[in-house]
Amino acid sequence: MGHHVKLPTVEELQLPADHPWRNVPKIGMTLGLVCFAVAWFAGGDHHQFLFAYLAAFLFTLGLALGSLFFTLFQHAASAGWSVVVRRTAENLMAPLPVFILLFLPIFFGRHELYHHWMDLEHAKHDPILVGKAPFLNEGFWMIRAAVYLSVWTVLSWWFRSNSVAQDTEGGEAITRKLQVTSYPGVIAFGLTITFAGIDWAMSLDPHWYSTMWGVYYFANSIVSAFALLGLTLLLLRERGVLEGVVTKEHYHDIGKFVFAFTVFWAYIGFSQYFLIWYANIPEETMFYSHRGGSWSNLGAALMVGHFAIPFLFLMGRSIKRYAPTLKAACIWVIVFCFLDIYYVVMPTHYKYGFSFGLTELLCLVGMVSIYAAVATRFMASAALVPHGDPRLKESLAFTNF
């Protein structure tokens, strides 16, 4: 079937010279820096800024990491259907090196964010923190952060640069090379995202622990990235880009991924809650006791908005194949993925109830703007589809049954 598919020209796979997204890098970078400056200088409360910044950082980082995971497992599975959408995922993971710079405010503000265990004078009087000191200590925390960011940078650079190189070199050698390196890549990814979630989110409350936390952050990152992948492709389609290359068959599969990992997130979230509720150990239950009052309203909203509504909405086949409904679902899921991260981070600062103000909004807009600026810069720098991949015909001919 793939032999009868008409291959698009290289020009048809490029972001057009007059496409408005070519202006996003300058606009997004400027907007992002302005938002951060206003949030820092006009807000007045630097403690609030750091927590709002951390929430925005973890959410946006999850978008890039989820896109990296999509790229890794497509190579590991030697998937043919996803070739035409894989470059978009590669572009969405490409900003990962920039998160080294975006991490700097967290690094310099670490004593405010993680003062419970970084304050040695305080920690030495707490037997729980003394027991966790071999892992939760400032020096080891900084080393681990450097390892995480370095691994993600290398992985994103390696897979995208080789994919782009294949556009000119062609052949199967690069395909085999990327498949072989994807296996250790998946392992490295799994370990780093797990411990990063522990170091940067769970350690905000160092007395609390959950053995499922790394998977929980992974699940939220994956579903948000799949939703962003679908939304990005749909927005490109609205501007006439990749018309006839990315079809409703591919959107259908992306919709299935969003649906499936929404269920996976709910499964992990419920499992974590159920085990904590059943054991009823104070060191575990404190996570939910600290999120009482008006925070419990957000917790209930997550159960409905992050699971029940997208689960029921995306269950139908036609919803995932119709652009407007899939687009609405992707936007909805992304919003609730951020609210989930916000629910994790901000109660450590707002101990007495839910709040979302200008500082939080500016940090979120600033982080997303810089991320979008870098991602669209990569979109403009190479073809939007890996046209040198030998499985391109298979992907163009892909049909759901």
C-alpha positions in Angstrom: 0.0 0.0 0.0 2.9 2.4 0.9 4.4 2.0 -2.6 1.5 3.9 -4.1 1.7 6.9 -1.8 2.9 10.2 -3.3 5.8 11.6 -1.4 5.6 15.3 -0.6 8.3 17.6 -1.8 10.9 19.0 0.7 9.3 22.5 0.2 5.9 21.2 1.3 7.5 20.0 4.5 9.0 23.3 5.5 7.5 26.0 7.7 6.5 28.7 5.1 8.7 31.8 5.0 5.6 34.0 5.8 4.2 31.7 8.5 3.3 33.7 11.6 5.1 31.2 13.8 8.4 32.4 12.5 7.8 35.5 14.6 7.2 33.5 17.8 10.9 33.2 18.9 11.4 37.0 19.2 7.9 37.7 20.6 8.0 34.7 23.0 11.5 35.4 24.4 10.7 39.0 24.9 7.3 38.3 26.6 8.8 35.6 28.8 11.6 37.8 30.1 9.2 40.8 30.7 6.8 38.5 32.6 9.6 37.2 34.9 10.9 40.7 35.5 7.4 42.1 36.4 6.7 39.1 38.6 10.0 39.5 40.5 10.1 43.3 40.8 6.4 44.2 41.0 5.2 41.3 43.1 7.3 42.1 46.1 7.1 38.7 47.7 10.1 36.8 46.4 9.1 33.7 48.3 5.8 33.6 46.4 7.7 34.2 43.1 10.0 31.2 43.7 7.2 28.8 44.4 5.1 30.1 41.4 8.3 29.9 39.2 8.9 26.3 40.4 5.3 25.3 39.5 5.6 26.8 36.1 9.1 25.2 35.6 8.0 21.7 36.5 4.9 21.9 34.3 6.7 23.2 31.2 9.7 20.9 31.8 7.1 18.0 31.8 6.0 19.1 28.3 9.5 18.8 27.0 10.3 15.6 28.8 7.1 13.9 27.7 8.0 14.8 24.1 11.4 13.3 24.6 9.7 10.1 25.9 7.5 10.0 22.8 10.5 10.2 20.6 12.4 7.5 22.5 9.7 4.9 22.5 8.8 5.5 18.9 12.4 4.7 18.0 12.5 1.8 20.5 9.3 0.3 19.0 10.6 1.0 15.4 7.2 2.6 14.8 6.2 3.5 11.3 2.9 5.3 11.8 4.5 8.1 13.8 7.2 9.2 11.4 5.3 12.2 10.1 4.5 13.5 13.6 7.8 12.5 15.2 9.7 15.7 14.1 7.1 17.8 15.9 7.8 15.9 19.1 11.5 16.3 18.5 11.0 20.1 18.2 9.0 20.1 21.4 11.8 18.3 23.2 14.5 20.4 21.7 14.2 23.2 24.3 15.5 20.9 27.0 19.0 22.5 27.1 17.4 25.9 27.8 16.0 24.4 31.0 19.6 24.6 32.4 19.3 28.4 32.3 15.7 28.3 33.5 16.8 26.2 36.5 19.1 29.0 37.7 16.3 30.8 39.8 15.5 27.5 41.5 19.2 26.9 42.1 19.8 30.3 43.6 16.5 30.2 45.5 17.0 26.7 46.8 17.4 27.7 50.5 13.9 29.4 50.4 12.2 26.5 48.5 13.8 23.7 50.4 14.8 25.4 53.6 13.3 22.6 55.7 16.2 20.3 55.0 18.8 22.6 53.6 18.9 24.6 56.8 21.4 22.4 58.6 20.8 24.0 62.0 17.2 23.2 61.8 17.6 19.7 60.2 20.0 18.4 62.8 17.3 18.6 65.4 14.9 16.6 63.3 15.5 12.9 63.5 13.6 12.2 60.2 15.8 14.7 58.3 18.9 13.3 60.0 18.0 9.9 58.6 17.4 11.3 55.1 20.6 13.4 55.2 22.7 11.0 53.0 20.3 11.7 50.2 18.7 15.1 51.1 21.8 17.2 51.4 22.7 20.3 49.4 25.8 19.0 47.7 24.3 15.8 46.5 21.1 17.6 45.4 23.1 20.0 43.2 25.1 17.1 41.7 21.9 15.2 40.8 20.4 18.3 39.3 23.4 18.7 37.0 23.1 15.0 36.0 19.4 15.2 35.2 19.8 18.3 33.1 22.9 17.0 31.3 21.2 13.6 30.5 18.1 15.4 29.0 20.3 17.8 27.0 22.4 15.0 25.5 19.3 12.8 24.7 17.4 15.6 23.1 20.4 16.8 21.1 21.4 13.2 20.0 18.0 12.1 18.7 17.0 15.4 17.0 20.4 16.1 15.4 20.6 12.5 14.0 17.0 12.7 12.8 17.8 16.0 10.9 21.0 14.6 9.5 19.0 11.7 8.0 17.0 14.3 6.0 20.1 14.7 3.8 21.9 11.3 4.3 18.9 9.0 4.1 19.2 5.3 4.4 18.6 2.9 7.3 21.9 3.3 9.2 20.7 6.3 11.2 17.3 4.6 11.9 19.1 1.5 13.3 21.5 3.7 15.3 18.7 5.6 16.9 16.7 2.5 17.7 19.7 0.9 19.4 20.5 4.0 21.5 16.8 4.5 22.4 16.9 1.4 24.8 19.5 2.9 27.2 17.9 6.2 26.5 14.6 5.0 27.9 16.3 3.7 31.0 18.2 7.0 31.6 15.0 8.9 31.0 13.1 6.8 33.5 15.7 7.2 36.3 16.2 10.9 35.8 12.6 11.9 35.6 11.8 9.8 38.7 14.5 11.4 40.9 14.0 14.9 39.5 10.4 14.6 40.6 11.5 13.6 44.1 14.2 16.2 44.4 12.3 19.2 43.1 8.7 18.5 44.1 8.4 15.8 46.8 11.3 17.3 48.9 9.3 20.5 49.3 7.9 18.6 52.3 10.8 16.4 53.3 8.8 14.5 56.0 6.4 13.2 53.4 7.2 10.3 51.1 5.6 8.2 48.4 7.2 5.4 46.5 4.9 6.2 43.5 5.9 9.8 43.2 8.3 9.5 40.3 5.7 7.7 38.3 3.1 10.3 39.2 5.2 13.1 37.8 6.0 11.0 34.8 2.3 10.3 34.1 1.4 14.0 34.3 4.3 14.9 32.0 3.4 12.3 29.4 -0.3 13.1 29.1 0.5 16.9 28.9 3.1 16.3 26.2 0.8 14.1 24.1 -1.9 16.7 24.3 0.6 19.4 23.3 1.7 17.3 20.4 -1.8 17.0 19.1 -2.6 20.7 19.7 0.6 21.8 17.9 -0.2 19.7 14.8 -3.8 20.8 14.8 -2.7 24.5 14.9 -0.2 23.9 12.1 -3.0 22.3 10.1 -5.2 25.4 10.6 -2.5 27.4 8.8 -2.4 24.9 5.9 0.9 23.3 7.0 1.4 19.5 6.5 -1.9 19.3 4.7 -2.4 15.7 3.5 0.8 14.6 5.3 -0.5 14.4 8.9 -4.1 13.1 8.5 -7.0 12.3 10.8 -5.5 8.8 11.1 -2.5 10.2 12.9 -4.7 12.5 15.0 -6.7 9.5 15.9 -3.7 7.7 17.3 -2.5 10.8 19.2 -6.0 11.1 20.6 -5.7 7.5 21.8 -2.5 8.3 23.5 -4.0 11.2 25.3 -7.0 9.0 26.3 -4.8 6.1 27.5 -2.4 8.2 29.5 -5.2 10.1 31.1 -6.4 6.8 32.4 -2.8 5.9 33.4 -2.5 9.2 35.4 -5.8 8.5 37.2 -4.6 4.9 38.0 -1.3 6.2 39.5 -3.0 9.0 41.3 -5.7 6.7 42.8 -3.2 4.0 43.7 -1.1 6.5 45.6 -4.1 7.9 47.4 -5.5 4.4 48.2 -2.2 3.1 49.6 -1.8 6.2 51.8 -5.4 6.0 53.0 -5.2 2.3 53.7 -1.9 2.5 55.6 -2.9 5.7 57.5 0.7 6.5 58.4 1.1 10.1 59.5 4.3 10.6 57.4 2.2 9.7 54.3 -1.2 11.2 55.1 0.3 14.7 55.7 0.3 15.3 51.9 -3.5 15.3 51.9 -4.0 16.9 55.3 -1.9 19.8 54.1 -4.3 20.2 51.1 -7.5 20.5 53.0 -9.8 23.5 53.1 -10.1 25.3 49.7 -7.2 23.1 48.3 -9.6 20.1 48.6 -11.8 21.8 46.1 -9.0 21.8 43.6 -8.3 18.2 44.4 -11.9 17.3 43.6 -11.7 19.4 40.4 -8.7 17.3 39.3 -10.6 14.1 39.8 -13.3 15.4 37.5 -11.4 17.6 35.1 -8.2 15.6 34.8 -9.8 12.2 34.5 -13.6 11.9 34.3 -14.3 14.5 31.7 -11.5 13.7 29.3 -12.0 10.0 29.8 -15.7 10.2 28.8 -15.1 12.8 26.1 -12.3 11.0 24.3 -13.8 7.5 24.5 -15.6 7.9 21.2 -13.7 7.2 18.0 -15.2 10.2 16.1 -14.1 12.7 18.8 -10.5 11.8 18.2 -10.8 12.1 14.4 -12.5 15.5 14.3 -10.1 18.4 14.6 -12.2 20.8 16.7 -13.2 18.3 19.3 -9.6 16.9 19.6 -8.3 20.4 19.8 -10.7 21.2 22.7 -9.7 18.0 24.5 -6.0 18.8 24.2 -6.4 22.3 25.5 -8.5 21.0 28.4 -6.0 18.3 29.3 -3.0 20.7 29.2 -4.8 23.2 31.6 -5.5 20.4 34.1 -2.0 19.1 33.9 -0.8 22.5 35.0 -3.4 22.6 37.8 -2.1 19.2 39.0 1.4 20.5 39.3 0.1 23.6 41.0 -1.8 21.4 43.5 1.5 19.7 44.2 3.8 22.7 44.7 1.8 25.7 45.9 0.2 24.4 49.2 3.8 24.5 50.6 3.6 28.3 50.2 -0.2 28.9 50.5 -0.7 26.8 53.7 -4.1 28.2 54.5 -6.0 27.8 51.2 -6.0 28.0 47.5 -4.8 31.2 45.8 -3.8 32.1 42.2 -2.7 35.6 41.6 -0.8 37.8 39.2 2.6 36.4 40.2 1.5 32.9 39.4 0.0 33.9 36.1 3.1 35.9 35.0 5.4 33.0 35.9 3.3 30.6 33.9 3.0 32.9 30.8 6.7 33.7 31.0 7.8 30.0 31.2 5.5 28.9 28.4 6.5 31.8 26.2 10.2 31.0 26.4 9.5 27.4 25.8 7.3 28.2 22.8 10.0 30.6 21.5 12.7 28.0 21.5 10.5 25.2 20.1 9.3 27.3 17.2 12.9 28.3 16.4 13.7 24.6 16.0 10.6 24.2 13.8 11.8 26.8 11.5 15.3 25.4 11.3 14.5 22.1 9.6 11.8 20.2 7.8 8.7 19.5 9.8 8.8 15.9 8.8 11.8 13.5 8.8 11.6 13.0 5.0 14.8 10.9 5.0 13.3 8.2 7.2 12.9 5.0 5.2 9.5 4.4 6.9 8.0 7.7 5.6 5.8 5.9 3.0 4.4 3.6 5.7 3.6 6.6 7.8 1.9 8.5 5.0 -0.2 5.4 4.2 -1.2 4.7 7.8 -4.8 3.8 8.4 -6.6 2.9 11.7 -8.8 -0.1 11.7 
